Amino acid sequence: MLLQAPRTSLADSAADSIRAEIAAGRWTVGSRIPIEPQLAQLLGVSRGTVREAVKTLVSRGLLEVRQGSGTYVRSGFDPSLSLQKMRRASLRDQFEVRRALEVEAARLAALRHTAKDLRNLKALLERRGAPDAKDGGASFIERDLAFHLAIVDISGNLALAETCRFIAGYIKETIASTMNAGLPEPDTAAHIAIVEAIASRNADRAAEAVRAFMSPMIDSLAQDEAEPVR
C-alpha cells in the first residue's frame, strides 16, 4: 500500500513514494500507473502535487506520459540515485573510473578513427590551449572536456559515449582538481601524445598514452591518502 506523503516537500515525497512502488516491482516497466485523482487520494496530496511529482519522474526517465492513454512506467532505474552515490566517491575513485573509460575509448578510437576525426581532434586540442584562471577556469574546463569527449565519440561505442556524458559533471571535477587541488596538470605534450597514439592506429599505444596521462594524478592522490594525518 502506498505511504501517504508527509506535509513537507510534498512533490518530492510523492515522487519518492511513486519511485518506491516501481523499485519494489509493484508497478512494472510498461504498466500504467493509477490515474491522477487516484494517486492524489492514495498519497494524500493534491492533484497539482501529483502532476509535479509525475513531471519530475518523467524528466528522470522513470515515467512516460502517453496523451489520451495515461502514464506508464518507462524504466525501473533512476539515474539521479546513482549520481547521488557517485557524489560520495573520492576524487581518486573518480579519476580511476575516468581512466578506465578513457583508456578503452582511446583504444577503440585508434582502430576506428577517420581522417576527419583526427582533424577535429587536433582542432579541439588547439582550441583547448593552456589552463587559465579567467572566469575561474570554467571556459578552460569546458574546452578540455570537449577534447576528451571527442575521443570517446571517435571510439564509435554509443554506450561508452553515453556513459561518459552521464558522468560529465564528475569528469569536470577531475579537470578542475588539476587547477585547484594542486594535482599534476597534464601538459599540452601529454595531450598531443594521445592524439599521435590514436593516429598511429596502434590500440595498445593509445591505451598506454592515456594511462601515462592519468597515472601522475592518481599516484598523487594515492600518496595523499597513504600519508598519516598529523
ROSE-4610 file (N, C-alpha, C; in Angstrom, 1 decimal, always signed):
// ROSE-4610
residu = [M/M/M/L/L/L/L/L/L/Q/Q/Q/A/A/A/P/P/P/R/R/R/T/T/T/S/S/S/L/L/L/A/A/A/D/D/D/S/S/S/A/A/A/A/A/A/D/D/D/S/S/S/I/I/I/R/R/R/A/A/A/E/E/E/I/I/I/A/A/A/A/A/A/G/G/G/R/R/R/W/W/W/T/T/T/V/V/V/G/G/G/S/S/S/R/R/R/I/I/I/P/P/P/I/I/I/E/E/E/P/P/P/Q/Q/Q/L/L/L/A/A/A/Q/Q/Q/L/L/L/L/L/L/G/G/G/V/V/V/S/S/S/R/R/R/G/G/G/T/T/T/V/V/V/R/R/R/E/E/E/A/A/A/V/V/V/K/K/K/T/T/T/L/L/L/V/V/V/S/S/S/R/R/R/G/G/G/L/L/L/L/L/L/E/E/E/V/V/V/R/R/R/Q/Q/Q/G/G/G/S/S/S/G/G/G/T/T/T/Y/Y/Y/V/V/V/R/R/R/S/S/S/G/G/G/F/F/F/D/D/D/P/P/P/S/S/S/L/L/L/S/S/S/L/L/L/Q/Q/Q/K/K/K/M/M/M/R/R/R/R/R/R/A/A/A/S/S/S/L/L/L/R/R/R/D/D/D/Q/Q/Q/F/F/F/E/E/E/V/V/V/R/R/R/R/R/R/A/A/A/L/L/L/E/E/E/V/V/V/E/E/E/A/A/A/A/A/A/R/R/R/L/L/L/A/A/A/A/A/A/L/L/L/R/R/R/H/H/H/T/T/T/A/A/A/K/K/K/D/D/D/L/L/L/R/R/R/N/N/N/L/L/L/K/K/K/A/A/A/L/L/L/L/L/L/E/E/E/R/R/R/R/R/R/G/G/G/A/A/A/P/P/P/D/D/D/A/A/A/K/K/K/D/D/D/G/G/G/G/G/G/A/A/A/S/S/S/F/F/F/I/I/I/E/E/E/R/R/R/D/D/D/L/L/L/A/A/A/F/F/F/H/H/H/L/L/L/A/A/A/I/I/I/V/V/V/D/D/D/I/I/I/S/S/S/G/G/G/N/N/N/L/L/L/A/A/A/L/L/L/A/A/A/E/E/E/T/T/T/C/C/C/R/R/R/F/F/F/I/I/I/A/A/A/G/G/G/Y/Y/Y/I/I/I/K/K/K/E/E/E/T/T/T/I/I/I/A/A/A/S/S/S/T/T/T/M/M/M/N/N/N/A/A/A/G/G/G/L/L/L/P/P/P/E/E/E/P/P/P/D/D/D/T/T/T/A/A/A/A/A/A/H/H/H/I/I/I/A/A/A/I/I/I/V/V/V/E/E/E/A/A/A/I/I/I/A/A/A/S/S/S/R/R/R/N/N/N/A/A/A/D/D/D/R/R/R/A/A/A/A/A/A/E/E/E/A/A/A/V/V/V/R/R/R/A/A/A/F/F/F/M/M/M/S/S/S/P/P/P/M/M/M/I/I/I/D/D/D/S/S/S/L/L/L/A/A/A/Q/Q/Q/D/D/D/E/E/E/A/A/A/E/E/E/P/P/P/V/V/V/R/R/R]
num = [1/1/1/2/2/2/3/3/3/4/4/4/5/5/5/6/6/6/7/7/7/8/8/8/9/9/9/10/10/10/11/11/11/12/12/12/13/13/13/14/14/14/15/15/15/16/16/16/17/17/17/18/18/18/19/19/19/20/20/20/21/21/21/22/22/22/23/23/23/24/24/24/25/25/25/26/26/26/27/27/27/28/28/28/29/29/29/30/30/30/31/31/31/32/32/32/33/33/33/34/34/34/35/35/35/36/36/36/37/37/37/38/38/38/39/39/39/40/40/40/41/41/41/42/42/42/43/43/43/44/44/44/45/45/45/46/46/46/47/47/47/48/48/48/49/49/49/50/50/50/51/51/51/52/52/52/53/53/53/54/54/54/55/55/55/56/56/56/57/57/57/58/58/58/59/59/59/60/60/60/61/61/61/62/62/62/63/63/63/64/64/64/65/65/65/66/66/66/67/67/67/68/68/68/69/69/69/70/70/70/71/71/71/72/72/72/73/73/73/74/74/74/75/75/75/76/76/76/77/77/77/78/78/78/79/79/79/80/80/80/81/81/81/82/82/82/83/83/83/84/84/84/85/85/85/86/86/86/87/87/87/88/88/88/89/89/89/90/90/90/91/91/91/92/92/92/93/93/93/94/94/94/95/95/95/96/96/96/97/97/97/98/98/98/99/99/99/100/100/100/101/101/101/102/102/102/103/103/103/104/104/104/105/105/105/106/106/106/107/107/107/108/108/108/109/109/109/110/110/110/111/111/111/112/112/112/113/113/113/114/114/114/115/115/115/116/116/116/117/117/117/118/118/118/119/119/119/120/120/120/121/121/121/122/122/122/123/123/123/124/124/124/125/125/125/126/126/126/127/127/127/128/128/128/129/129/129/130/130/130/131/131/131/132/132/132/133/133/133/134/134/134/135/135/135/136/136/136/137/137/137/138/138/138/139/139/139/140/140/140/141/141/141/142/142/142/143/143/143/144/144/144/145/145/145/146/146/146/147/147/147/148/148/148/149/149/149/150/150/150/151/151/151/152/152/152/153/153/153/154/154/154/155/155/155/156/156/156/157/157/157/158/158/158/159/159/159/160/160/160/161/161/161/162/162/162/163/163/163/164/164/164/165/165/165/166/166/166/167/167/167/168/168/168/169/169/169/170/170/170/171/171/171/172/172/172/173/173/173/174/174/174/175/175/175/176/176/176/177/177/177/178/178/178/179/179/179/180/180/180/181/181/181/182/182/182/183/183/183/184/184/184/185/185/185/186/186/186/187/187/187/188/188/188/189/189/189/190/190/190/191/191/191/192/192/192/193/193/193/194/194/194/195/195/195/196/196/196/197/197/197/198/198/198/199/199/199/200/200/200/201/201/201/202/202/202/203/203/203/204/204/204/205/205/205/206/206/206/207/207/207/208/208/208/209/209/209/210/210/210/211/211/211/212/212/212/213/213/213/214/214/214/215/215/215/216/216/216/217/217/217/218/218/218/219/219/219/220/220/220/221/221/221/222/222/222/223/223/223/224/224/224/225/225/225/226/226/226/227/227/227/228/228/228/229/229/229/230/230/230]
x = [+0.9/+0.0/+0.9/+0.5/+1.3/+1.3/+2.4/+2.5/+2.1/+1.3/+1.0/+2.2/+2.3/+3.4/+3.3/+4.5/+4.4/+4.1/+3.9/+3.4/+4.5/+5.7/+6.8/+7.4/+7.8/+8.3/+7.4/+6.1/+5.1/+5.4/+5.8/+6.0/+7.2/+8.3/+9.4/+9.0/+8.3/+7.9/+6.9/+6.0/+5.1/+5.9/+6.9/+7.8/+8.5/+9.0/+9.7/+8.8/+7.5/+6.6/+6.3/+6.1/+5.9/+7.1/+8.3/+9.5/+9.7/+9.3/+9.4/+8.5/+7.3/+6.4/+7.1/+7.8/+8.4/+9.6/+10.4/+11.6/+11.2/+10.0/+9.6/+9.0/+8.8/+8.2/+6.7/+6.1/+4.6/+4.0/+4.8/+4.4/+5.6/+5.4/+6.4/+6.6/+7.7/+8.0/+6.9/+6.4/+5.3/+3.9/+3.8/+2.4/+2.0/+0.7/+0.1/-0.1/+0.3/+0.1/-1.3/-1.8/-3.1/-3.2/-4.5/-4.7/-4.5/-4.4/-4.1/-5.0/-6.4/-7.2/-6.9/-6.7/-6.4/-5.1/-4.1/-2.8/-2.9/-3.6/-3.8/-4.4/-5.4/-6.1/-5.1/-4.4/-3.5/-2.4/-1.9/-0.8/-1.2/-2.5/-3.0/-2.5/-2.3/-1.9/-2.8/-2.6/-3.5/-3.1/-4.0/-3.7/-2.5/-2.4/-1.3/+0.0/+0.1/+1.3/+1.6/+0.6/+0.8/+1.4/+0.8/+1.3/+2.8/+3.2/+4.6/+5.5/+5.0/+5.8/+6.0/+4.9/+5.0/+5.9/+5.8/+6.7/+8.2/+8.5/+9.9/+10.3/+9.5/+9.9/+9.9/+9.1/+9.2/+10.6/+11.0/+12.3/+13.5/+13.3/+14.3/+14.2/+13.2/+13.2/+12.4/+11.8/+11.1/+9.7/+9.1/+7.7/+7.6/+6.5/+6.2/+4.7/+4.4/+3.0/+2.6/+1.6/+1.0/-0.3/-0.3/-1.5/-2.8/-3.8/-5.0/-5.0/-3.9/-3.8/-3.5/-2.6/-2.2/-0.7/-0.3/+1.1/+1.6/+2.8/+3.3/+4.7/+5.1/+6.4/+7.3/+8.3/+9.2/+10.5/+11.0/+12.2/+12.2/+12.8/+13.0/+14.2/+15.0/+16.3/+16.3/+16.6/+16.6/+18.1/+18.5/+19.9/+20.3/+19.3/+19.7/+20.2/+19.7/+20.2/+21.7/+22.0/+23.4/+24.3/+23.8/+24.6/+24.9/+23.8/+24.0/+25.0/+25.0/+26.0/+27.4/+27.5/+28.8/+29.4/+28.5/+29.0/+29.7/+29.5/+30.2/+31.5/+31.8/+33.0/+34.2/+35.4/+36.5/+37.0/+37.8/+38.4/+39.2/+40.0/+40.7/+39.8/+38.7/+37.8/+37.3/+37.0/+36.5/+37.6/+38.9/+39.9/+40.1/+40.0/+40.2/+39.1/+37.9/+36.8/+37.0/+37.4/+37.7/+38.8/+39.8/+40.9/+40.5/+39.7/+39.2/+38.4/+37.5/+36.7/+37.5/+38.4/+39.2/+40.2/+40.8/+41.7/+41.0/+39.8/+39.1/+38.7/+38.3/+37.9/+39.0/+40.2/+41.4/+41.8/+41.6/+42.0/+41.1/+39.8/+38.8/+39.0/+39.3/+39.5/+40.7/+41.7/+42.9/+42.5/+41.5/+41.1/+40.1/+39.3/+38.1/+38.1/+39.1/+39.0/+39.1/+38.6/+38.7/+39.7/+40.1/+40.9/+40.2/+38.9/+38.1/+38.1/+38.0/+38.0/+39.3/+40.4/+41.7/+41.8/+41.3/+41.4/+40.6/+39.4/+38.6/+39.3/+39.9/+40.6/+41.7/+42.5/+43.6/+43.1/+42.0/+41.4/+40.9/+40.3/+39.8/+41.0/+42.1/+43.3/+43.9/+43.9/+44.4/+43.5/+42.2/+41.3/+41.4/+41.7/+41.8/+42.8/+44.0/+45.0/+45.6/+46.1/+46.7/+45.7/+45.9/+45.0/+45.1/+44.0/+44.0/+42.9/+43.1/+42.2/+41.1/+41.0/+39.9/+38.5/+37.6/+36.2/+36.3/+37.4/+37.5/+37.9/+38.4/+38.8/+37.7/+36.5/+35.3/+35.4/+35.8/+35.9/+37.0/+38.1/+39.1/+38.6/+37.9/+37.4/+36.5/+35.6/+34.7/+35.5/+36.5/+37.3/+38.1/+38.6/+39.3/+38.4/+37.2/+36.2/+35.8/+35.6/+35.2/+36.3/+37.5/+38.6/+38.5/+38.3/+38.3/+37.0/+35.9/+34.6/+34.7/+35.5/+35.6/+36.3/+37.3/+37.9/+36.9/+36.1/+35.0/+34.1/+33.7/+32.8/+33.5/+34.8/+35.5/+35.6/+35.5/+35.5/+34.4/+33.4/+32.3/+31.4/+31.6/+30.8/+29.8/+28.5/+27.5/+27.3/+27.4/+27.2/+28.3/+29.5/+30.7/+30.5/+30.1/+29.9/+28.8/+27.7/+26.6/+27.0/+27.8/+28.3/+29.1/+30.0/+30.9/+30.1/+29.1/+28.3/+27.4/+27.0/+26.3/+27.1/+28.4/+29.2/+30.1/+29.6/+30.4/+30.7/+29.8/+30.0/+31.1/+31.3/+32.4/+33.7/+33.7/+34.9/+35.4/+34.4/+34.8/+35.4/+34.9/+35.6/+37.0/+37.3/+38.7/+39.5/+39.0/+39.8/+40.0/+39.0/+39.1/+40.1/+40.2/+41.1/+42.6/+42.9/+44.3/+44.6/+43.6/+43.8/+43.7/+42.9/+42.6/+43.1/+43.3/+43.7/+45.2/+46.0/+47.4/+47.8/+47.0/+47.4/+48.2/+49.0/+49.8/+48.9/+49.1/+48.3/+49.0/+48.3/+48.9/+49.1/+50.4/+50.6/+50.2/+50.4/+50.0/+50.6/+51.9/+52.6/+52.0/+51.4/+50.7/+49.5/+48.8/+47.6/+47.9/+49.0/+49.5/+49.9/+50.5/+50.9/+49.7/+48.5/+47.3/+46.8/+46.8/+46.4/+47.3/+48.6/+49.5/+49.4/+49.1/+48.9/+47.6/+46.6/+45.4/+45.6/+46.3/+46.6/+47.5/+48.2/+49.1/+48.3/+47.1/+46.2/+46.7/+47.5/+48.0/+47.2/+46.3/+45.4/+46.1/+47.1/+47.9/+48.6/+49.2/+49.9/+48.9/+47.7/+46.8/+46.3/+46.1/+45.7/+46.8/+48.0/+49.1/+49.3/+49.0/+49.2/+48.2/+47.0/+46.0/+46.4/+46.9/+47.4/+48.5/+49.5/+50.6/+50.1/+49.0/+48.4/+47.8/+47.1/+46.3/+47.1/+48.1/+48.8/+49.4/+50.0/+50.6/+49.5/+48.3/+47.3/+46.8/+46.6/+46.1/+47.2/+48.4/+49.5/+49.6/+49.4/+49.5/+48.4/+47.2/+46.0/+46.3/+46.8/+47.1/+48.1/+49.1/+50.1/+49.5/+48.6/+48.0/+47.2/+46.5/+45.6/+46.5/+47.7/+48.5/+49.2/+49.4/+50.1/+49.3/+49.9/+49.2/+48.8/+47.7/+47.2/+48.0/+48.6/+49.5/+48.6]
y = [-1.2/+0.0/+1.2/+2.3/+3.5/+4.2/+4.7/+5.5/+7.0/+7.6/+8.9/+9.8/+10.8/+11.7/+12.6/+12.9/+13.9/+15.3/+16.2/+17.5/+18.5/+18.0/+18.9/+18.3/+19.2/+18.8/+17.8/+18.2/+17.2/+16.6/+17.4/+16.9/+15.9/+16.2/+15.3/+14.0/+14.2/+13.0/+12.1/+12.8/+12.0/+11.3/+11.9/+11.3/+10.1/+10.3/+9.2/+8.0/+8.3/+7.2/+6.4/+7.2/+6.5/+5.7/+6.3/+5.6/+4.3/+4.4/+3.2/+2.0/+2.4/+1.4/+0.7/+1.5/+1.0/+0.1/+0.6/-0.1/-1.5/-1.5/-2.7/-3.7/-3.3/-4.2/-4.3/-3.4/-3.4/-2.8/-1.8/-1.2/-1.5/-2.4/-2.9/-2.1/-2.2/-1.5/-1.8/-0.8/-1.0/-0.9/-1.0/-0.9/+0.5/+0.7/+2.0/+2.2/+3.4/+3.7/+4.3/+4.3/+4.9/+6.3/+6.6/+8.0/+9.0/+10.3/+11.4/+11.5/+11.4/+11.5/+10.4/+9.2/+8.0/+8.2/+8.7/+8.9/+10.0/+11.0/+12.1/+11.5/+10.7/+10.1/+9.1/+8.3/+7.3/+8.0/+9.1/+9.8/+10.8/+11.2/+12.2/+13.6/+13.9/+15.2/+15.7/+16.9/+17.5/+16.9/+17.1/+16.7/+17.5/+18.8/+19.6/+19.0/+18.5/+17.9/+16.6/+15.9/+14.6/+15.0/+16.0/+16.4/+16.8/+17.5/+17.9/+16.7/+15.7/+14.5/+13.7/+13.6/+12.8/+13.5/+14.8/+15.6/+15.3/+15.3/+15.0/+13.7/+12.7/+11.3/+11.1/+11.9/+11.8/+12.4/+13.5/+14.1/+13.2/+12.3/+11.3/+10.0/+9.9/+8.7/+7.6/+7.7/+6.6/+6.4/+7.6/+7.5/+8.1/+7.8/+8.3/+8.6/+9.8/+10.2/+10.0/+9.2/+9.0/+9.7/+10.7/+11.5/+10.7/+10.9/+10.2/+8.8/+8.3/+6.9/+6.8/+7.6/+7.6/+7.7/+7.4/+7.5/+6.1/+5.7/+4.4/+4.4/+3.2/+3.1/+2.8/+3.7/+3.6/+2.8/+3.0/+2.3/+2.2/+1.2/+1.0/+1.5/+2.2/+2.7/+4.2/+4.8/+6.2/+6.7/+7.4/+7.8/+8.8/+9.5/+10.5/+9.9/+8.7/+8.0/+7.6/+7.1/+6.8/+8.0/+9.1/+10.3/+10.7/+10.6/+10.9/+10.0/+8.7/+7.8/+8.2/+8.5/+8.9/+10.1/+11.0/+12.2/+11.9/+10.8/+10.4/+9.7/+9.5/+8.8/+9.8/+9.3/+10.1/+10.6/+11.6/+12.1/+11.0/+10.3/+9.2/+8.2/+7.8/+6.9/+7.5/+8.8/+9.4/+9.3/+9.6/+9.5/+8.1/+7.1/+5.7/+5.3/+5.7/+5.4/+6.1/+7.4/+8.2/+7.5/+7.0/+6.4/+5.1/+4.3/+3.1/+3.4/+4.4/+4.7/+5.3/+6.2/+6.8/+5.9/+5.0/+4.0/+3.2/+2.7/+2.0/+2.8/+4.1/+5.0/+5.2/+5.5/+5.7/+4.5/+3.3/+2.1/+1.9/+2.1/+1.9/+3.1/+4.3/+5.4/+5.1/+4.5/+4.2/+3.3/+2.4/+1.4/+1.9/+2.9/+3.3/+4.7/+5.5/+6.9/+7.1/+8.2/+8.7/+9.9/+10.3/+11.4/+12.7/+12.7/+13.9/+13.9/+12.7/+12.6/+13.2/+12.9/+13.4/+14.9/+15.4/+16.9/+17.6/+17.0/+17.6/+17.6/+16.4/+16.3/+17.2/+17.4/+18.4/+19.8/+20.1/+21.5/+21.7/+20.7/+20.8/+21.0/+20.3/+20.4/+21.8/+22.3/+23.7/+24.7/+24.5/+25.4/+25.4/+24.2/+24.0/+24.9/+25.0/+25.9/+25.5/+26.5/+26.2/+26.6/+26.0/+26.4/+27.9/+28.5/+29.9/+30.0/+31.1/+31.4/+32.3/+32.7/+33.5/+32.9/+33.6/+33.1/+31.9/+31.9/+30.8/+29.5/+29.6/+28.4/+27.6/+28.1/+27.4/+27.2/+28.2/+28.1/+27.0/+27.0/+26.0/+24.6/+24.5/+23.1/+22.6/+23.5/+23.1/+22.7/+23.5/+23.2/+21.8/+21.6/+20.4/+19.2/+19.4/+18.3/+18.0/+19.0/+18.8/+17.9/+18.1/+17.3/+15.9/+15.6/+14.2/+13.5/+14.2/+13.6/+13.3/+14.1/+13.8/+12.5/+12.2/+10.8/+9.7/+9.9/+8.9/+8.8/+9.9/+9.8/+9.1/+9.3/+8.7/+7.2/+6.7/+5.3/+4.5/+5.2/+4.6/+3.7/+3.8/+3.0/+3.9/+3.8/+4.7/+4.5/+3.3/+3.1/+3.7/+3.6/+4.3/+5.8/+6.3/+7.8/+8.3/+7.6/+8.0/+7.9/+6.9/+6.7/+7.9/+8.3/+9.4/+10.7/+10.9/+12.1/+12.1/+10.9/+10.7/+11.2/+11.0/+11.4/+12.6/+13.4/+14.5/+15.5/+15.7/+16.6/+16.2/+14.9/+14.4/+14.4/+14.3/+14.5/+15.9/+16.9/+18.3/+18.5/+17.8/+17.9/+17.5/+16.4/+15.9/+16.9/+17.5/+18.5/+19.7/+20.2/+21.3/+21.1/+19.8/+19.5/+19.7/+19.6/+19.8/+21.3/+22.1/+23.6/+24.1/+23.4/+24.0/+23.1/+21.9/+21.0/+20.6/+21.3/+21.0/+19.7/+19.1/+17.8/+18.2/+17.2/+17.4/+17.7/+18.7/+19.1/+18.5/+17.6/+17.1/+18.2/+18.4/+19.5/+19.2/+20.2/+20.0/+18.8/+18.6/+17.4/+16.1/+16.0/+14.8/+14.6/+15.7/+15.6/+15.2/+15.9/+15.6/+14.1/+13.5/+12.1/+11.2/+11.6/+10.8/+10.9/+12.1/+12.2/+11.5/+11.5/+10.8/+9.3/+8.9/+7.4/+6.9/+7.7/+7.4/+7.4/+8.4/+8.5/+7.3/+6.7/+5.6/+4.3/+4.3/+3.1/+1.9/+2.2/+1.2/+1.3/+0.3/+0.4/+0.3/-0.5/-0.6/+0.7/+1.3/+2.5/+3.6/+3.7/+4.7/+4.5/+3.2/+2.9/+3.3/+3.0/+3.3/+4.8/+5.6/+7.0/+7.6/+7.1/+7.6/+7.2/+6.0/+5.5/+6.5/+6.8/+7.7/+9.1/+9.5/+10.8/+10.8/+9.8/+9.8/+9.4/+8.6/+8.0/+9.0/+10.1/+11.0/+11.6/+11.9/+12.4/+11.4/+10.1/+9.1/+8.7/+8.7/+8.4/+9.4/+10.7/+11.8/+11.7/+11.3/+11.1/+9.9/+8.9/+7.7/+8.0/+8.8/+9.2/+10.0/+10.9/+11.8/+11.0/+9.9/+9.1/+8.2/+7.9/+7.0/+7.7/+9.1/+9.8/+9.9/+9.7/+9.8/+11.2/+11.4/+12.7/+13.2/+14.4/+14.9/+15.7]
z = [+0.0/+0.0/+0.0/-0.8/-0.9/+0.5/+0.9/+2.1/+1.7/+2.6/+2.4/+2.5/+1.6/+1.6/+2.8/+3.5/+4.6/+4.1/+5.1/+4.7/+4.3/+4.3/+3.8/+2.5/+1.6/+0.3/-0.4/-0.5/-0.9/-2.3/-3.2/-4.6/-4.6/-3.9/-3.8/-3.1/-2.0/-1.2/-2.0/-2.8/-3.7/-4.7/-5.3/-6.3/-5.7/-4.5/-3.8/-3.6/-3.2/-3.0/-4.3/-5.4/-6.7/-7.1/-6.9/-7.3/-6.4/-5.2/-4.3/-4.8/-5.4/-5.9/-7.1/-7.9/-9.1/-8.7/-7.7/-7.3/-6.7/-6.0/-5.4/-6.4/-7.6/-8.6/-8.6/-7.8/-7.8/-9.0/-9.6/-10.8/-11.8/-12.7/-13.6/-14.8/-15.4/-16.7/-17.7/-18.3/-19.3/-18.8/-17.4/-16.9/-16.7/-16.6/-16.4/-14.9/-14.4/-13.0/-12.8/-11.6/-11.3/-11.9/-12.2/-12.8/-11.7/-12.1/-11.3/-10.0/-10.1/-8.9/-8.0/-8.5/-7.6/-6.9/-7.6/-7.0/-5.9/-6.2/-5.2/-3.9/-4.1/-2.9/-2.2/-2.9/-2.3/-1.5/-2.1/-1.5/-0.4/-0.5/+0.4/+0.1/-1.2/-1.7/-2.8/-3.2/-4.2/-5.6/-6.6/-7.9/-8.5/-8.1/-8.6/-8.1/-6.9/-6.3/-7.1/-7.4/-8.2/-9.6/-10.2/-11.5/-11.5/-10.4/-10.3/-10.0/-9.2/-8.9/-10.2/-11.0/-12.2/-13.2/-13.3/-14.1/-13.8/-12.5/-12.1/-12.5/-12.4/-12.7/-14.2/-15.0/-16.4/-16.8/-16.2/-16.6/-16.2/-15.3/-14.9/-15.7/-16.5/-17.4/-16.8/-15.6/-15.0/-15.5/-15.8/-16.3/-17.7/-18.4/-19.7/-19.8/-20.2/-20.3/-21.8/-22.0/-23.3/-23.5/-24.3/-24.5/-24.7/-23.9/-24.1/-23.6/-23.1/-22.6/-21.2/-20.7/-19.3/-19.1/-17.9/-17.5/-17.3/-17.9/-17.9/-17.3/-16.7/-16.2/-17.4/-17.5/-18.6/-18.2/-17.0/-16.5/-15.0/-14.5/-13.1/-12.5/-13.4/-13.0/-12.9/-11.8/-11.6/-11.5/-12.6/-12.7/-11.6/-11.1/-10.1/-8.8/-8.5/-7.3/-7.5/-8.7/-9.0/-8.9/-9.4/-9.3/-7.8/-7.0/-5.6/-4.9/-5.3/-4.7/-5.2/-6.5/-7.1/-6.4/-6.0/-5.3/-4.0/-3.5/-2.2/-2.5/-3.8/-4.1/-4.0/-3.7/-3.5/-4.9/-4.9/-6.1/-6.8/-6.0/-6.6/-7.3/-6.7/-7.3/-8.7/-8.7/-9.9/-11.0/-10.6/-11.6/-12.1/-11.2/-11.7/-12.7/-12.4/-13.4/-14.7/-14.6/-15.8/-16.6/-15.9/-16.6/-17.3/-16.6/-17.2/-18.5/-18.5/-19.6/-20.8/-20.4/-21.5/-22.1/-21.3/-21.9/-23.0/-22.7/-23.7/-24.9/-24.6/-25.7/-26.6/-26.1/-26.9/-27.7/-27.1/-27.8/-29.0/-28.8/-29.9/-30.9/-30.5/-31.4/-32.3/-31.8/-32.6/-33.8/-33.5/-34.5/-35.5/-35.1/-35.8/-36.4/-36.1/-36.5/-38.0/-38.4/-39.8/-39.9/-41.1/-41.2/-40.7/-40.9/-40.4/-38.9/-38.3/-36.8/-36.3/-36.9/-36.4/-36.6/-37.7/-37.9/-36.8/-36.5/-35.5/-34.1/-33.8/-32.5/-32.4/-33.4/-33.4/-33.2/-33.9/-33.8/-32.3/-31.7/-30.3/-29.4/-29.7/-28.8/-28.9/-30.2/-30.4/-29.7/-29.8/-29.1/-27.6/-27.1/-25.7/-25.1/-25.7/-25.2/-23.8/-23.1/-21.8/-20.7/-19.5/-18.4/-18.1/-17.8/-17.4/-16.3/-15.5/-14.4/-14.8/-16.0/-16.5/-16.2/-15.7/-15.3/-14.4/-13.5/-12.6/-13.2/-14.5/-15.2/-15.9/-15.8/-16.3/-17.8/-18.6/-20.0/-20.4/-19.7/-20.0/-19.7/-18.6/-18.3/-19.3/-19.9/-21.0/-22.2/-22.5/-23.7/-23.6/-22.4/-22.1/-22.1/-21.6/-21.6/-23.0/-23.9/-25.3/-26.0/-25.7/-26.3/-25.9/-24.6/-24.1/-24.6/-24.6/-25.1/-26.6/-27.3/-28.7/-28.9/-28.1/-28.2/-28.0/-27.0/-26.7/-27.9/-28.5/-29.7/-30.8/-31.0/-32.1/-31.9/-30.6/-30.3/-31.1/-31.4/-32.1/-31.2/-29.9/-29.0/-28.3/-28.7/-28.2/-26.7/-26.2/-24.8/-24.0/-24.5/-23.8/-23.8/-25.0/-25.1/-24.1/-24.1/-23.2/-21.7/-21.4/-20.0/-19.6/-20.5/-20.2/-20.1/-20.9/-20.8/-19.5/-19.1/-17.9/-16.7/-16.7/-15.6/-15.9/-16.9/-17.4/-16.2/-15.3/-14.2/-13.4/-13.2/-12.4/-13.1/-14.4/-15.2/-15.1/-15.1/-14.9/-13.6/-12.6/-11.2/-11.2/-12.0/-12.0/-12.8/-13.8/-14.6/-13.7/-13.0/-12.1/-11.0/-10.5/-9.4/-9.8/-11.1/-11.5/-11.5/-11.4/-11.3/-9.9/-9.1/-7.8/-6.6/-6.9/-5.7/-5.7/-6.6/-6.6/-7.2/-8.0/-8.7/-9.9/-10.4/-11.6/-12.8/-13.5/-14.6/-15.9/-16.6/-17.9/-18.8/-19.3/-20.2/-21.6/-22.5/-23.9/-24.6/-24.2/-24.8/-24.5/-23.3/-22.9/-23.7/-24.0/-24.8/-26.3/-26.8/-28.1/-28.2/-27.2/-27.2/-27.4/-26.8/-27.0/-28.4/-29.0/-30.4/-31.3/-31.1/-32.0/-31.9/-30.7/-30.5/-31.2/-31.1/-31.8/-33.3/-33.8/-35.2/-35.7/-34.9/-35.3/-35.6/-35.2/-35.3/-34.5/-33.5/-32.6/-31.3/-31.1/-30.0/-28.6/-28.5/-27.3/-27.0/-28.0/-27.8/-27.3/-27.9/-27.5/-26.1/-25.7/-24.3/-23.3/-23.7/-22.8/-22.7/-23.7/-23.7/-22.7/-22.6/-21.6/-20.2/-20.1/-18.7/-18.3/-19.1/-18.8/-18.4/-19.1/-18.9/-17.5/-17.1/-15.9/-14.6/-14.8/-13.7/-12.7/-13.1/-12.1/-11.2/-11.7/-10.9/-9.9/-10.3/-9.5/-8.4/-8.8/-7.9/-6.8/-7.2/-6.2/-5.2/-5.7/-4.7/-3.8/-4.4/-3.6/-2.5/-2.8/-1.9/-0.7/-1.1/-0.1/+0.8/+0.3/+1.2/+2.1/+1.6/+2.4/+3.5/+3.4/+4.4/+5.7/+6.8/+8.1/+8.4/+9.0/+9.4/+10.6/+10.6/+11.6/+12.6]
